[in-house]
Amino acid sequence: MPVNQIETQLEAITTTIAYLEKKGSCDPEVLKELKNERTRLLKELNVH
């Protein structure tokens, strides 16, 4: 997967996580899955 595409996905996930945390009415399991995906993308980019 091209780096730019990974960065775009990372940005979208990070924005979504911030929105859901601010809203405060999110399913904790969904939030956990998004954070896991963000961590996976960071590792793929070697930014962990």
C-alpha positions as CSV (number, residue, x, y, z in Angstrom):
1,M,0.0,0.0,0.0
2,P,1.4,3.4,-0.9
3,V,2.6,5.6,2.0
4,N,0.3,8.4,1.0
5,Q,-2.7,6.1,1.2
6,I,-1.6,4.9,4.6
7,E,-1.1,8.4,5.8
8,T,-4.6,9.4,4.6
9,Q,-6.2,6.4,6.4
10,L,-4.2,7.3,9.5
11,E,-5.4,10.9,9.4
12,A,-9.0,9.8,8.9
13,I,-8.9,7.3,11.8
14,T,-7.2,9.8,14.1
15,T,-9.8,12.4,13.3
16,T,-12.6,9.9,13.9
17,I,-11.2,8.8,17.2
18,A,-10.9,12.5,18.4
19,Y,-14.5,13.2,17.3
20,L,-15.9,10.1,19.0
21,E,-14.0,10.8,22.2
22,K,-15.2,14.4,22.3
23,K,-18.8,13.2,21.6
24,G,-18.5,10.8,24.5
25,S,-21.3,8.5,23.4
26,C,-19.3,5.9,21.4
27,D,-19.2,2.1,21.9
28,P,-16.0,1.4,23.7
29,E,-15.3,-1.6,21.5
30,V,-15.5,0.5,18.3
31,L,-13.1,3.0,19.9
32,K,-10.7,0.2,20.8
33,E,-10.8,-1.3,17.3
34,L,-10.1,2.2,15.8
35,K,-7.1,2.7,18.1
36,N,-5.8,-0.8,17.3
37,E,-6.0,0.0,13.6
38,R,-4.2,3.4,14.2
39,T,-1.4,1.5,16.0
40,R,-1.1,-1.0,13.1
41,L,-0.8,1.8,10.6
42,L,1.8,3.6,12.7
43,K,3.8,0.4,12.9
44,E,3.5,0.0,9.1
45,L,4.9,3.5,8.7
46,N,7.6,2.8,11.2
47,V,6.4,5.7,13.4
48,H,5.5,3.6,16.5
